[in-house]
């Protein structure tokens, strides 16, 4: 997919609204045994890249170091809206608890819980791994302008009076 098209979709107002409203996404990757894994997590969208954090000893760190290909989805219902992303993960261990990890986590909880949460994770984690996903393909299905491609093909075929594709 052309980088300019990726940027256009990631900067679309519907995408921005979706990623601002939905603090949890799901990542998919190949586990060490080759089987698929899907994990929900908090994320940030920064400069057209997705950023999230985990502990250095997590299974996803080992798996993504072996095979950095990753898929990510962010979705809401109702109304249905989803952003689908494929990309490459870059991993970097950082000391302590990065502020961006706290920022992503704070999106999932009331403000009065922030201080206690920060104290708890700072006492637990000596370091964290920053995982930055650079998208290589994206699709926004807002079900107003766009829908899954199979549905779009079906609608086009019906409008043309042809058989379903």
C-alpha positions in Angstrom: 0.0 0.0 0.0 1.3 3.4 -0.9 2.6 5.4 2.2 0.6 8.4 1.2 -2.6 6.4 1.3 -1.7 5.0 4.7 -1.1 8.6 6.0 -4.4 9.7 4.5 -6.4 7.0 6.2 -4.6 7.4 9.6 -5.2 11.2 9.5 -8.9 10.9 8.4 -11.2 12.6 10.9 -13.1 9.3 11.4 -9.9 7.5 12.2 -8.8 10.2 14.6 -12.2 10.2 16.4 -12.1 6.4 16.6 -8.6 6.2 18.1 -9.3 9.1 20.4 -12.5 7.4 21.8 -11.3 3.8 21.9 -8.3 3.3 24.3 -8.0 -0.4 23.7 -6.9 -2.2 20.5 -6.2 -5.8 19.7 -2.9 -7.0 18.3 -2.4 -10.2 16.5 1.0 -11.9 15.9 2.5 -15.4 15.5 3.5 -17.0 18.8 6.7 -18.9 19.3 4.9 -22.2 18.3 3.6 -20.5 15.1 0.0 -20.4 16.3 -1.9 -17.1 16.1 -2.3 -14.9 19.2 -4.6 -11.9 19.8 -4.1 -9.6 22.8 -6.0 -6.5 23.8 -3.9 -3.6 25.0 -3.8 0.1 25.5 -2.0 2.1 22.8 -1.3 5.5 21.5 -1.3 6.7 17.9 1.8 9.0 17.5 3.0 10.4 14.2 1.1 7.7 12.2 2.6 4.9 14.3 1.0 2.8 17.0 2.9 2.7 20.3 2.3 0.3 23.2 4.4 -1.2 26.0 4.9 -4.5 27.8 7.2 -6.2 30.2 10.5 -7.5 28.8 9.7 -11.1 29.6 6.3 -11.2 27.9 5.7 -13.8 25.3 4.8 -11.2 22.7 8.3 -9.6 23.0 10.0 -12.9 22.2 7.5 -13.6 19.3 7.8 -10.1 17.8 11.6 -10.2 18.0 11.5 -13.5 16.0 8.8 -12.2 13.5 8.0 -8.5 13.7 4.9 -8.8 11.5 1.9 -7.6 13.4 -1.8 -6.8 12.9 -3.8 -4.4 14.9 -7.4 -3.5 15.1 -9.3 -0.7 16.9 -13.1 -0.9 16.8 -16.2 0.4 18.4 -19.9 -0.6 18.5 -22.4 1.0 18.0 -22.2 2.4 15.5 -19.8 -0.1 14.0 -16.4 1.4 13.0 -13.1 -0.4 12.8 -9.5 0.4 11.8 -7.5 -2.5 10.5 -3.7 -2.3 10.4 -0.9 -4.5 9.3 2.7 -3.5 9.9 6.1 -4.1 11.3 6.9 -3.9 15.0 10.1 -2.3 16.3 11.0 -3.2 19.9 13.2 -1.2 22.3 13.7 -1.8 26.0 13.5 1.4 28.2 14.4 1.8 31.8 11.6 2.4 34.3 8.0 3.2 33.3 7.7 5.4 30.2 5.3 8.3 30.5 3.6 7.2 27.3 2.8 3.9 29.0 1.0 5.8 31.7 -0.7 8.1 29.2 -2.1 5.1 27.3 -3.1 3.4 30.5 -4.8 6.6 31.9 -7.1 6.5 28.9 -8.8 3.4 30.4 -9.5 4.7 33.9 -11.0 7.6 35.8 -8.6 10.4 36.7 -8.8 9.7 40.4 -7.1 6.4 39.8 -4.1 7.8 38.0 -1.8 8.5 40.9 -2.3 5.1 42.6 -1.9 3.3 39.3 1.4 5.1 38.5 2.8 4.4 41.9 1.9 0.7 41.6 3.5 0.2 38.2 6.6 2.2 39.0 7.1 0.0 42.0 6.7 -3.2 39.9 8.5 -2.5 36.6 12.2 -1.9 36.3 11.9 -1.5 32.6 9.4 -1.9 29.8 9.6 -2.7 26.1 8.3 0.0 23.7 6.7 -1.6 20.7 6.2 0.8 17.8 4.1 -0.4 14.9 4.8 1.2 11.5 1.8 0.5 9.3 2.3 -1.1 5.9 -1.4 -1.5 5.2 -4.5 0.1 6.7 -8.3 0.0 6.1 -11.0 2.1 7.8 -14.4 0.5 7.7 -16.8 3.1 9.0 -19.9 1.5 7.4 -20.9 4.9 6.0 -18.2 5.6 3.4 -16.5 2.2 3.5 -17.3 -1.4 4.5 -15.4 -4.6 4.3 -14.2 -5.2 0.7 -16.4 -8.3 0.3 -19.5 -6.3 1.2 -18.5 -3.5 -1.1 -18.1 -6.0 -4.0 -21.5 -7.5 -3.2 -23.2 -4.1 -3.2 -21.5 -3.2 -6.5 -22.6 -6.4 -8.1 -26.2 -6.0 -6.9 -26.3 -2.4 -8.2 -25.0 -3.6 -11.5 -27.7 -6.3 -11.6 -25.2 -9.1 -11.5 -24.7 -12.1 -9.4 -23.0 -11.9 -6.0 -19.2 -12.0 -6.1 
